């Protein structure tokens, strides 16, 4: 039937995305001249002192959820939290690097089907040297206390990208949920007005969202939320905004049930982290990707 052929064509398109991304990464690695090479390797000096204090608390022997909530801002009962992450100086250098890349003639992959402007950080070469240590050393102690039911203590892979909103490009982001157990969304700047994030209910149908709460994005600060929390971004009124998004995944959770289709995952081979699913240890197979979530 026509529908079957359309589905098969979409499956093949999604499989090709993996290979195209690998090709782009190789070209960028070979040809792109970095403007701020220092931002590619995570250093503690990039991180806000208050963020480091939060991590110190979370790694102390007596750390518990109630104690952590003294250090971070909590919103309603939706398990959405705001906390400082980076220094202003790092954010400025990072955005300058991203703009340099954007203005180059390098090939660029879209973060996803909803964001037409932005950068996939694994293609830029930041996964191993920046995002992975950030997730393992600094974010996981925090998510272990905030989201133990979602595998917060064993977030073992991620997809990281930067999105850009400006008046003549992407203005906003409609309601959706993430292919992640836990999401970190950090506002990197620049100057912008309006553009608050909004949150509906957990595992709610993305359209329409009848009731939601707005949360302001504060520069250099991040919002942590469950991937299944319906959310979006209201239109900015002026300026431009860059956001770092890290979708953090726990294979122990998602191997049981795909968060995108709520079924037992059917896996195909992928490069790198894929979509965070893993085969059983006996197979010792390559990393795998779930096709229903390769949007």
C-alpha atoms as one frame of an Amber mdcrd trajectory, in Angstrom:
protein
   0.000   0.000   0.000   0.967   3.655  -0.321   1.191   4.084   3.466   3.555
   1.109   3.785   5.825   2.527   1.065   5.850   5.932   2.786   6.808   4.345
   6.111   9.560   2.277   4.477  10.939   5.399   2.751  10.997   7.244   6.088
  12.819   4.335   7.782  15.478   4.406   5.062  15.808   8.201   5.364  16.381
   7.918   9.090  19.020   5.223   8.638  20.855   7.527   6.227  20.930  10.304
   8.853  23.422   8.287  10.902  25.887   7.908   8.010  25.497  11.531   6.923
  26.333  12.717  10.444  29.510  10.595  10.521  30.578  12.075   7.175  29.969
  15.657   8.359  31.937  15.057  11.553  34.930  13.781   9.549  34.894  16.829
   7.246  34.596  19.258  10.182  37.419  17.529  12.066  39.677  17.805   9.043
  38.872  21.285   7.733  37.251  23.512  10.350  39.518  26.122  11.973  38.443
  26.606  15.578  38.319  30.187  16.857  38.339  29.274  20.585  39.975  25.832
  20.793  39.973  25.999  24.604  36.162  25.675  24.841  36.262  22.153  23.396
  37.810  20.634  26.514  35.814  20.960  29.727  37.645  22.836  32.471  36.390
  23.479  35.971  36.953  27.206  35.429  34.061  27.156  32.903  31.643  26.141
  35.647  29.922  28.593  37.984  31.215  28.471  41.597  27.647  27.868  42.856
  27.311  24.916  40.469  30.535  23.402  41.812  29.177  23.824  45.345  26.019
  21.918  44.355  28.137  19.086  42.907  30.252  19.000  46.084  27.094  18.620
  48.158  25.695  15.884  45.914  28.922  13.872  46.129  29.149  14.163  49.929
  28.334  11.024  51.979  25.162  12.431  53.569  23.658  14.039  50.456  19.881
  13.697  50.071  17.116  15.254  47.978  15.787  17.589  50.668  19.271  18.997
  51.264  19.873  19.506  47.545  16.666  21.537  47.217  18.252  24.228  49.450
  20.783  24.886  46.677  18.535  24.965  43.599  15.271  26.582  42.546  12.253
  24.293  42.284   9.094  24.964  40.255   5.727  23.633  41.456   5.394  19.870
  41.662   6.565  19.243  38.101  10.138  18.353  39.143  11.594  21.217  37.112
  14.685  22.805  38.647  16.837  25.841  37.846  20.503  26.024  38.796  23.633
  27.947  37.788  25.848  26.004  35.368  28.480  28.061  33.499  30.311  31.340
  33.971  29.310  34.315  31.813  32.820  34.370  30.316  32.538  30.783  29.108
  29.084  31.395  27.612  30.393  34.363  25.623  33.385  32.425  24.260  31.213
  29.399  23.450  28.614  31.450  21.555  31.424  33.222  19.692  32.764  29.813
  18.639  29.306  28.651  17.552  28.806  31.800  15.474  32.202  31.260  13.866
  31.167  27.726  12.924  27.783  28.898  11.670  29.433  31.443   9.365  31.882
  28.874   7.991  31.254  26.781   4.886  31.291  23.551   6.896  28.416  21.060
   6.447  25.817  21.357   9.203  23.260  18.884  10.490  19.991  20.075  12.017
  19.574  19.232  15.721  16.117  17.772  14.934  13.074  18.333  12.736  11.837
  21.230  14.915  15.027  23.296  15.086  16.382  24.541  11.746  19.240  26.558
  13.232  21.772  25.069  15.580  24.728  22.740  15.916  25.063  19.044  16.755
  27.922  19.051  19.249  29.110  15.532  18.465  29.710  16.661  14.856  31.712
  19.601  16.196  33.893  17.179  18.180  32.711  18.110  21.687  31.165  14.833
  22.860  34.197  13.041  24.285  36.083  16.043  25.633  33.268  18.215  26.968
  29.752  16.766  27.173  30.663  13.270  28.426  32.779  14.507  31.380  30.120
  17.138  32.165  27.455  14.419  32.318  29.524  11.836  34.193  31.412  13.938
  36.730  29.111  16.897  37.365  25.525  16.271  36.253  25.011  12.642  37.261
  25.506  13.235  41.016  22.718  15.850  40.771  20.324  13.790  38.632  20.877
  10.753  40.886  19.171  12.665  43.717  16.529  14.425  41.604  15.440  11.610
  39.300  16.299   8.177  40.765  13.145   6.688  39.192  14.308   7.727  35.704
  17.793   6.263  35.941  19.308   9.519  37.186  22.172   7.618  38.815  23.010
   5.717  35.624  22.620   8.195  32.778  25.120   6.580  30.416  24.711   8.414
  27.104  23.408  11.645  25.627  22.585  13.732  22.578  23.851  17.314  22.869
  23.104  20.207  20.567  22.771  23.968  20.527  19.673  25.720  19.190  19.409
  29.325  18.077  16.348  31.571  18.096  16.275  34.906  16.287  13.698  37.140
  14.624  14.395  36.044  11.054  15.011  32.365  11.776  13.430  30.079  14.395
  11.319  32.273  16.694   9.865  29.655  19.005   9.420  25.927  19.584   6.054
  24.212  19.681   4.946  21.674  22.310   6.948  18.459  22.409   8.664  16.016
  24.707  12.265  14.856  24.443  13.857  11.551  23.524  15.572  11.536  26.912
  15.105  10.475  30.491  16.422  13.823  31.796  17.053  17.063  29.884  19.369
  19.955  30.748  18.618  23.233  28.929  21.156  26.029  29.510  20.679  29.606
  28.277  24.001  30.732  26.763  22.826  34.266  25.804  22.921  36.603  23.896
  20.568  39.549  24.483  16.899  38.730  23.932  13.454  39.610  25.275  10.463
  37.368  25.941  10.840  33.746  24.815   9.998  32.061  28.129   9.894  28.286
  28.280   6.536  26.701  29.084   5.759  23.343  30.658   2.623  21.221  30.609
   2.126  17.849  32.262   4.284  14.743  32.261   3.529  12.389  29.342   0.750
  14.698  28.155  -0.399  14.741  24.526   1.791  17.496  23.001  -1.107  19.168
  21.140  -2.858  21.093  22.405  -1.510  22.011  25.847  -4.474  23.606  27.635
  -2.701  24.502  30.881   0.953  25.297  31.285   3.363  27.235  33.451   5.975
  29.684  32.124   9.560  29.773  33.370  12.025  32.508  32.473  15.356  31.472
  31.010  18.240  33.118  32.896  21.628  33.559  31.204  24.310  30.980  32.141
  21.715  29.052  34.167  20.149  25.723  33.317  16.784  24.038  33.700  16.651
  20.345  34.523  13.435  18.505  33.704  12.141  15.050  32.850  12.356  14.271
  29.148   8.701  13.265  29.125   7.587  16.661  30.419   5.657  18.464  27.675
   7.343  21.794  26.959   8.115  24.427  24.353   9.536  27.930  23.900   7.404
  31.030  23.423   8.458  33.487  20.667  11.305  35.877  21.379  10.408  39.549
  20.789  13.895  40.867  20.030  17.548  39.862  19.856  18.732  36.280  19.620
  19.125  33.403  22.024  21.402  30.374  22.053  20.540  27.351  24.189  22.610
  24.287  25.004  20.397  21.197  25.211  21.646  17.890  26.605  19.299  14.922
  26.325  20.587  12.466  28.931  19.648   8.818  28.619  19.701   5.724  30.800
  19.956   2.468  28.850  18.712   0.578  31.929  15.403   2.452  31.656  14.956
   2.717  27.901  15.981  -0.857  27.115  12.721  -1.862  28.811  10.461   0.549
  26.947  11.112   3.063  24.151  10.100   6.518  25.467   8.917   7.600  22.018
   6.555   4.729  21.114   6.085   2.998  24.507   6.972  -0.403  23.065   9.844
  -2.839  23.523  12.709  -1.419  21.438  13.609  -3.018  18.112  17.208  -2.101
  17.484  19.465  -1.486  14.522  23.189  -0.809  14.594  24.329   2.800  14.989
  27.450   4.884  15.460  28.556   6.212  18.857  25.821   6.568  21.458  23.040
   6.029  18.944  19.823   6.721  20.812  21.034   5.316  24.111  19.689   1.778
  23.769  22.040  -1.167  24.309  21.970  -4.857  23.464  22.302  -7.398  26.258
  25.844  -7.762  27.567  26.156 -11.350  26.307  25.922 -10.135  22.719  28.537
  -7.426  23.244  27.112  -5.804  20.123  27.827  -2.311  18.780  25.779   0.598
  20.063  22.278   0.608  18.630  19.681   3.148  17.653  15.914   3.007  17.879
  14.335   3.980  14.576  11.082   5.286  16.019  12.988   8.050  17.781  15.375
   9.152  15.036  13.410  12.272  14.238
